[in-house]
Amino acid sequence: MHQGRPAASSRRWPTLLTAALLGYAAGVLSTRRRDRRQLAAARAEARHDPLTGLPNRRAALAEVDTRLAGGPLLLAIADLDDFKQVNDDHGHLVGDDLLCIVAVRLYLAGQPDGFAARLAGDECLILLPDRGGDPADAISAVLSLLAEPVTIGTATLWPHASAGVATTASGAASWRHLIACADQALYRAKASGHTVAVHDPQLDPPTPSDDPRPYTRRRDHRPRNPTPDPGTPTGT
């Protein structure tokens, strides 16, 4: 009777070993799936702004570089006017909520083939296909959507933004040059008190093609006594 037990036990070993191997393989696959999900989440987090959910500066630069090879492109850099005053008067939580609302409006305004990203603070980047016509009109249509009043708690806000625009038609050959041209135009828009300025080599200083930020950070409000923009008739 006792001589049959080792044989029965030995017959169970392949089954136990197979079960163990299958369990190990299932665990490995589960770990790999979890690692892939975590990696995908980390990559998405690295390319998106944690407050607004918009693509961040890294993603924006990559998108500009990709779209440069796809056809005529219009790029605008926009920031909110007097955003610091919103934070000072209503607190940073209201300011954060306003940025999130602006982000949603920018995203919707750019659909279906546009792109919007948050670069830093209240500064955003907008990409649109350049279909001809006046670039200022295309961006003004986007900014008009941002200007709808916003009620946050007990505060009613009227957000306004200024924008600088550059297009590939102006000769910008790289994402750095294109962004620098738009940045210069925004600087001029802020200085002159106009809502939109389109890069003009005759009005803006020469831009090094390898310098995406030729100016220090702009104040987020317009001057109290704006100087007329030589490129735009007074009173428009």
C-alpha positions in Angstrom: 0.0 0.0 0.0 2.8 2.4 0.9 4.7 1.7 -2.3 2.0 3.4 -4.5 2.1 6.8 -2.7 5.4 8.0 -4.2 4.2 7.3 -7.7 0.9 9.2 -7.2 2.9 12.1 -5.7 5.3 12.1 -8.6 2.4 12.3 -11.0 1.2 15.4 -9.3 4.5 17.3 -9.7 4.0 18.2 -13.4 0.6 19.6 -12.6 1.9 21.6 -9.7 4.8 22.8 -11.7 2.6 23.8 -14.6 0.3 25.7 -12.3 3.2 27.5 -10.7 4.6 28.5 -14.1 1.3 29.7 -15.3 0.8 31.7 -12.1 4.3 33.2 -12.5 3.6 34.1 -16.2 0.3 35.7 -15.3 2.0 37.7 -12.6 4.7 38.9 -15.0 2.1 39.9 -17.6 0.0 41.7 -15.0 3.2 43.6 -13.8 4.1 44.5 -17.4 0.6 45.8 -18.1 0.7 47.8 -14.9 4.1 49.2 -15.8 2.9 50.1 -19.3 -0.1 51.9 -17.9 2.1 53.8 -15.4 4.6 54.7 -18.1 1.8 55.9 -20.4 0.4 58.0 -17.5 3.8 59.4 -16.7 4.4 60.4 -20.3 1.0 62.0 -20.5 1.6 63.9 -17.3 5.0 65.1 -18.6 3.3 66.6 -21.6 0.3 68.2 -20.0 -0.3 71.1 -17.7 -1.5 69.8 -14.3 -3.9 72.8 -13.7 -5.7 73.2 -17.0 -5.1 69.9 -18.7 -3.8 71.6 -21.8 -0.6 70.4 -23.5 2.4 72.1 -21.8 5.3 73.9 -23.3 7.2 70.7 -24.1 4.3 69.3 -26.0 3.7 72.6 -27.7 7.2 72.9 -29.1 7.0 69.4 -30.4 3.6 70.1 -32.0 5.0 73.2 -33.7 8.0 71.3 -35.0 5.7 68.6 -36.4 3.2 70.9 -38.0 5.9 72.9 -39.7 6.3 70.1 -42.2 2.6 69.8 -42.8 1.7 73.0 -44.6 1.2 76.8 -44.0 0.9 77.5 -40.3 -0.3 80.3 -38.1 1.1 80.6 -34.6 -0.1 83.0 -31.9 1.1 83.6 -28.4 -1.5 85.1 -26.1 -1.7 86.1 -22.5 -4.5 87.5 -20.4 -4.5 91.3 -19.7 -4.4 92.3 -16.0 -4.4 88.7 -14.8 -2.3 89.7 -11.8 -5.1 92.0 -10.8 -7.5 89.1 -10.8 -5.2 87.2 -8.3 -4.8 90.4 -6.2 -8.5 91.2 -6.0 -10.1 87.7 -5.9 -7.3 85.4 -4.8 -5.3 82.7 -6.6 -8.0 80.1 -6.5 -10.3 82.3 -8.6 -7.3 83.0 -10.9 -6.7 79.3 -11.3 -10.4 78.7 -12.1 -10.3 81.5 -14.6 -7.3 79.8 -16.3 -9.1 76.5 -16.5 -12.1 78.2 -18.1 -9.9 80.0 -20.6 -8.2 76.7 -21.4 -11.5 75.0 -22.2 -12.5 78.0 -24.5 -9.1 77.9 -26.3 -9.4 74.2 -26.8 -13.0 74.5 -28.2 -12.1 77.5 -30.4 -9.3 75.5 -32.1 -11.3 72.5 -33.0 -11.2 70.5 -35.2 -7.7 71.1 -36.6 -6.2 73.7 -34.2 -4.0 73.3 -31.2 -3.8 75.1 -27.9 -1.2 74.8 -25.1 -0.3 76.6 -21.8 3.2 77.8 -22.0 3.5 79.3 -18.5 1.4 81.4 -16.1 -1.3 83.1 -18.2 0.5 82.6 -21.5 -0.8 80.3 -24.1 0.1 79.1 -27.6 -2.4 78.7 -30.4 -1.8 76.9 -33.7 -4.1 77.1 -36.6 -3.7 76.2 -40.3 -3.0 79.3 -42.3 -5.7 79.4 -44.9 -4.8 82.8 -46.2 -6.5 86.1 -45.3 -5.6 88.4 -42.5 -3.9 86.4 -39.6 -5.2 89.0 -37.1 -8.8 88.1 -38.0 -8.3 84.4 -37.4 -6.8 85.0 -33.9 -9.3 87.8 -33.1 -12.1 85.3 -33.6 -10.5 83.0 -31.0 -9.9 85.9 -28.5 -13.5 87.1 -28.8 -14.6 83.7 -27.4 -12.3 84.2 -24.4 -13.9 87.6 -23.7 -17.3 86.2 -22.7 -18.0 87.0 -19.1 -17.2 84.4 -16.4 -18.8 84.1 -13.0 -16.7 82.4 -10.4 -18.3 82.3 -7.0 -19.4 85.9 -6.3 -17.0 87.4 -8.9 -18.0 88.2 -12.4 -14.9 88.6 -14.7 -14.5 89.8 -18.2 -11.3 88.1 -19.4 -9.4 89.8 -22.2 -6.2 88.7 -23.9 -3.6 90.1 -26.2 -1.9 88.1 -28.9 1.1 88.2 -31.2 0.9 86.3 -34.4 3.5 84.9 -36.8 3.0 82.7 -39.9 5.2 80.5 -41.9 4.4 82.7 -44.9 6.6 85.4 -43.2 9.6 83.2 -43.8 10.1 81.6 -40.3 11.9 78.4 -41.0 12.0 76.8 -37.6 9.8 76.5 -34.5 12.3 78.7 -32.6 12.1 81.5 -35.2 8.3 81.2 -35.5 7.8 81.5 -31.7 10.3 84.3 -31.4 8.4 86.3 -34.1 5.1 85.8 -32.4 6.6 86.7 -29.1 7.9 90.0 -30.6 4.5 90.8 -32.0 2.9 90.2 -28.6 5.4 92.5 -27.0 4.4 95.2 -29.6 0.7 94.5 -29.0 1.1 95.0 -25.3 3.2 98.1 -25.7 0.8 99.8 -28.2 -2.5 98.7 -26.4 -3.8 96.7 -29.3 -5.4 93.3 -28.9 -3.6 91.6 -31.8 -0.3 92.4 -33.6 1.1 90.4 -36.5 4.8 90.1 -36.8 6.2 92.6 -39.3 10.0 92.6 -40.0 9.8 96.4 -40.5 8.2 97.0 -37.1 9.9 94.4 -35.0 13.6 94.1 -34.5 15.6 91.3 -36.1 15.0 88.0 -34.5 17.9 85.5 -34.0 16.6 82.2 -35.4 18.0 80.3 -32.4 16.4 82.4 -29.7 12.8 81.6 -28.9 12.5 84.3 -26.2 14.2 87.5 -27.2 12.5 89.5 -24.5 12.1 89.3 -20.7 8.7 88.3 -19.4 6.1 90.9 -20.2 3.9 92.7 -17.7 0.5 91.1 -18.0 -1.3 94.4 -18.5 -1.3 97.1 -21.1 0.2 100.5 -20.5 -2.1 103.3 -19.2 -1.1 105.5 -22.1 -0.5 103.2 -25.0 1.6 104.5 -27.8 0.1 104.2 -31.3 1.2 101.1 -33.3 2.8 102.3 -36.5 1.4 99.3 -38.3 -2.3 100.0 -37.3 -4.4 103.1 -37.9 -5.1 105.1 -34.7 -8.5 104.4 -33.3 -9.0 100.8 -34.5 
